[in-house]
Amino acid sequence: MSWHLYILSGIFIIAGIFHFIKPKAFMRIMPLYIPYHKQLVYLSGITEIIAGIGLLFAQTRFFSIWSIICMLILFFPVHIHMLMNKKAGLNLPKSILIFRLLLQFGLIYWAQSYL
């Protein structure tokens, strides 16, 4: 197994853990039209952790990769909301917010490269 896969796995496991450490930060960046902020923050955190762990095992890798790709696509509205809403943008510079949005495409490409 490639060391790159361990890094991708670690990114999602750590990101998922942060959903439980700092849930309010994740709720703050969600668009208001999305309901159940707290529940979705925890659900996405659990999903990220499970998908990250699943990348490490050949039997679950395919499902985990597709789970990650779907999550990254579903997260686009959050990144757009952060870019368009100053409060949701966490006072980050626009260049960082644009980079984070574009990074989604890189992460999707990275994940699909293991299919």
Backbone bond lengths (Angstrom), bond angles and torsions (degrees), N, CA, C in turn:
res aa  C-N    CA-C-N  psi(-1)  N-CA   C-N-CA  omega(-1)  CA-C   N-CA-C  phi
1 M - - - 1.456 - - 1.535 108.12 -
2 S 1.305 115.29 137.25 1.461 122.32 -177.66 1.530 111.89 -70.96
3 W 1.334 115.97 144.39 1.463 120.73 178.43 1.524 110.31 -64.14
4 H 1.352 116.86 -25.33 1.465 120.39 178.18 1.534 110.73 -62.95
5 L 1.309 115.21 -34.72 1.463 119.80 179.64 1.526 110.50 -67.39
6 Y 1.314 117.30 -35.97 1.463 120.89 175.85 1.531 110.61 -63.53
7 I 1.315 116.26 -39.35 1.473 119.94 179.02 1.525 110.53 -66.17
8 L 1.339 117.12 -46.47 1.466 120.36 178.32 1.521 110.08 -59.72
9 S 1.312 116.39 -44.09 1.461 121.07 177.55 1.529 110.52 -58.46
10 G 1.315 116.64 -47.99 1.465 121.32 -179.65 1.511 112.86 -60.84
11 I 1.325 116.72 -39.47 1.470 120.55 178.59 1.519 110.12 -57.87
12 F 1.324 116.79 -46.82 1.468 119.50 -176.46 1.520 112.34 -74.91
13 I 1.308 117.53 -35.17 1.468 119.24 176.85 1.530 110.08 -64.93
14 I 1.316 116.95 -46.72 1.470 120.64 -179.80 1.525 110.89 -65.27
15 A 1.332 116.96 -43.45 1.467 119.69 177.73 1.523 110.53 -59.94
16 G 1.320 116.83 -42.17 1.462 120.43 178.67 1.516 112.69 -63.20
17 I 1.316 116.59 -40.23 1.470 120.56 178.54 1.527 110.38 -62.64
18 F 1.340 116.11 -39.20 1.467 118.94 -179.87 1.522 112.78 -64.74
19 H 1.332 118.28 -21.50 1.466 120.50 174.90 1.530 110.32 -63.11
20 F 1.318 116.85 -27.27 1.464 121.07 -179.87 1.527 111.92 -93.55
21 I 1.321 117.22 -26.56 1.462 121.17 178.94 1.523 110.87 -78.36
22 K 1.332 117.25 -41.65 1.468 123.18 -176.63 1.534 111.12 -129.02
23 P 1.328 118.65 58.78 1.468 119.15 -176.08 1.528 113.13 -62.39
24 K 1.329 118.28 -32.91 1.469 120.29 -178.70 1.518 111.66 -63.73
25 A 1.320 117.52 -35.39 1.467 120.51 177.85 1.530 110.35 -63.36
26 F 1.322 116.86 -39.61 1.454 120.44 179.66 1.527 111.14 -72.75
27 M 1.322 117.23 -36.07 1.463 120.24 177.68 1.523 110.42 -66.23
28 R 1.317 116.86 -34.68 1.461 121.96 -177.54 1.529 112.30 -65.83
29 I 1.315 117.76 -28.84 1.457 120.24 -176.77 1.526 113.12 -89.72
30 M 1.326 117.15 -4.44 1.462 119.94 -178.01 1.525 110.73 -81.66
31 P 1.338 116.98 137.28 1.469 119.74 176.15 1.527 110.76 -61.16
32 L 1.319 116.18 147.54 1.468 120.68 -177.83 1.523 112.90 -65.04
33 Y 1.332 117.97 -25.89 1.464 119.65 -178.95 1.530 112.97 -73.84
34 I 1.325 117.04 -9.10 1.461 120.63 175.65 1.527 107.60 -91.32
35 P 1.332 117.62 120.97 1.473 119.59 -177.97 1.532 112.48 -81.36
36 Y 1.309 114.80 170.64 1.474 122.58 172.31 1.533 113.13 55.56
37 H 1.316 115.81 51.89 1.466 120.56 -176.37 1.528 112.84 -53.09
38 K 1.319 116.83 -52.18 1.461 119.79 -175.13 1.531 111.30 -61.90
39 Q 1.319 116.51 -46.04 1.457 120.61 -179.29 1.536 110.97 -63.02
40 L 1.333 116.45 -40.24 1.461 119.75 -179.32 1.532 111.92 -70.77
41 V 1.329 116.77 -33.37 1.463 119.70 176.13 1.524 109.35 -62.94
42 Y 1.319 117.02 -46.86 1.462 119.97 180.00 1.531 111.50 -67.78
43 L 1.324 116.89 -41.22 1.466 120.66 178.98 1.524 110.91 -62.62
44 S 1.334 116.82 -43.87 1.463 118.94 179.85 1.527 110.42 -68.26
45 G 1.329 117.35 -33.92 1.465 120.18 176.53 1.514 111.41 -63.85
46 I 1.315 116.73 -46.19 1.469 120.88 178.10 1.527 110.21 -61.93
47 T 1.326 115.64 -43.17 1.464 120.23 -178.99 1.524 110.92 -63.41
48 E 1.329 116.71 -41.43 1.467 119.81 178.93 1.537 110.89 -63.99
49 I 1.315 116.58 -42.18 1.467 120.13 179.12 1.528 110.95 -63.99
50 I 1.320 116.71 -47.69 1.467 120.51 -179.29 1.531 110.79 -63.63
51 A 1.334 116.78 -43.73 1.471 119.97 179.91 1.526 110.26 -65.23
52 G 1.319 116.95 -40.48 1.462 120.42 178.17 1.518 112.09 -61.59
53 I 1.321 116.01 -43.80 1.469 119.91 177.22 1.531 110.16 -67.13
54 G 1.321 116.10 -40.12 1.464 120.71 -179.26 1.519 113.65 -61.40
55 L 1.336 117.11 -26.69 1.463 120.16 177.85 1.528 111.87 -62.36
56 L 1.308 116.19 -25.12 1.463 121.17 -173.75 1.525 113.52 -79.41
57 F 1.311 117.73 -10.21 1.466 121.47 -175.77 1.526 110.02 -121.33
58 A 1.315 115.94 129.86 1.463 121.21 -177.48 1.526 112.12 -56.30
59 Q 1.335 116.40 -35.94 1.469 120.77 -176.38 1.535 112.33 -68.00
60 T 1.312 117.88 -27.69 1.466 120.99 -175.77 1.528 113.05 -113.05
61 R 1.310 117.70 -3.17 1.471 121.37 -173.44 1.529 112.34 -59.95
62 F 1.322 118.06 -45.95 1.466 121.27 -177.49 1.531 110.37 -58.58
63 F 1.325 116.72 -49.55 1.469 120.88 179.92 1.528 110.82 -63.75
64 S 1.316 117.04 -39.18 1.467 120.98 -179.59 1.524 111.55 -66.39
65 I 1.313 116.59 -40.59 1.469 120.26 178.53 1.516 109.98 -61.49
66 W 1.328 116.76 -46.41 1.463 119.46 -179.91 1.524 111.35 -67.56
67 S 1.318 117.52 -33.28 1.468 120.53 175.46 1.526 110.46 -63.49
68 I 1.318 116.51 -43.04 1.467 121.11 179.26 1.522 110.55 -64.93
69 I 1.311 117.11 -45.06 1.470 120.45 179.18 1.527 110.15 -60.08
70 C 1.320 117.50 -45.95 1.475 120.86 179.27 1.524 111.25 -62.49
71 M 1.330 117.17 -43.05 1.466 120.28 178.29 1.524 110.76 -60.89
72 L 1.315 116.86 -45.86 1.459 119.95 -178.45 1.527 111.22 -61.66
73 I 1.315 116.70 -37.75 1.471 120.37 176.40 1.531 110.14 -67.13
74 L 1.333 116.30 -43.19 1.462 120.03 179.23 1.529 112.51 -65.22
75 F 1.323 117.87 -24.88 1.462 121.83 -179.23 1.527 112.94 -80.85
76 F 1.342 119.09 -9.19 1.463 120.44 -179.90 1.533 112.80 -55.19
77 P 1.336 119.65 -45.02 1.472 118.20 179.18 1.532 113.28 -58.80
78 V 1.314 117.20 -33.48 1.463 120.78 178.49 1.523 109.66 -65.51
79 H 1.323 117.09 -44.90 1.461 120.77 -178.98 1.529 111.27 -67.05
80 I 1.302 117.05 -37.81 1.472 120.73 176.49 1.518 109.79 -66.67
81 H 1.323 116.60 -42.32 1.470 121.18 177.58 1.529 110.52 -60.29
82 M 1.311 117.23 -42.01 1.461 121.13 178.89 1.533 110.75 -62.47
83 L 1.311 116.09 -37.46 1.456 121.13 -179.51 1.529 111.49 -70.58
84 M 1.323 116.35 -33.81 1.471 120.89 -174.47 1.524 113.58 -93.53
85 N 1.320 118.01 -18.21 1.458 121.69 -175.12 1.525 109.06 -118.91
86 K 1.324 115.99 115.53 1.469 120.55 -174.48 1.530 112.17 -57.92
87 K 1.327 118.17 -44.50 1.465 121.45 -178.84 1.535 110.73 -63.77
88 A 1.324 116.42 -42.86 1.467 120.38 179.43 1.522 111.12 -69.97
89 G 1.316 117.30 -22.77 1.451 121.90 -178.69 1.513 114.26 -74.90
90 L 1.342 116.29 0.34 1.465 122.36 175.60 1.534 112.89 55.88
91 N 1.330 115.94 29.12 1.473 122.23 -179.77 1.526 113.41 59.59
92 L 1.310 116.09 22.65 1.465 120.07 176.39 1.530 109.00 -81.13
93 P 1.328 117.66 148.31 1.474 119.79 176.76 1.531 110.56 -61.35
94 K 1.329 115.60 148.78 1.471 120.70 179.87 1.528 111.27 -55.32
95 S 1.324 116.65 -37.13 1.467 119.59 -178.89 1.527 111.20 -61.50
96 I 1.317 117.44 -37.56 1.471 121.83 178.22 1.522 110.06 -68.59
97 L 1.328 116.32 -41.52 1.467 120.40 -179.83 1.527 110.75 -65.55
98 I 1.322 116.66 -39.24 1.466 120.10 176.86 1.522 109.73 -66.23
99 F 1.324 116.55 -42.65 1.460 120.62 177.71 1.529 110.67 -59.33
100 R 1.333 117.25 -43.49 1.474 120.66 -179.87 1.527 110.60 -62.33
101 L 1.325 116.43 -38.90 1.464 120.72 178.65 1.529 109.97 -64.89
102 L 1.318 116.92 -46.81 1.466 120.79 179.60 1.524 111.79 -67.88
103 L 1.327 116.60 -30.63 1.457 121.24 178.30 1.525 111.35 -59.65
104 Q 1.328 116.74 -30.17 1.469 120.11 177.80 1.526 110.75 -55.86
105 F 1.341 115.77 -42.07 1.469 119.37 179.55 1.527 110.81 -64.32
106 G 1.325 116.50 -40.65 1.459 120.51 177.77 1.509 112.26 -63.36
107 L 1.329 116.50 -40.88 1.464 120.29 178.97 1.524 111.50 -67.71
108 I 1.335 116.43 -37.86 1.470 119.72 176.71 1.525 109.69 -63.53
109 Y 1.321 116.74 -44.95 1.464 120.76 178.08 1.527 110.93 -60.83
110 W 1.317 116.02 -44.84 1.468 121.33 -179.56 1.531 110.25 -60.00
111 A 1.328 115.98 -47.76 1.467 119.60 -179.16 1.517 111.61 -62.81
112 Q 1.344 116.78 -46.13 1.468 118.90 -176.89 1.511 112.63 -68.35
113 S 1.328 117.67 -18.63 1.464 119.89 179.05 1.528 112.48 -66.45
114 Y 1.327 117.03 -14.30 1.470 120.92 178.88 1.529 112.44 -94.07
115 L 1.321 117.35 -0.17 1.478 119.94 178.68 1.508 110.79 -73.21
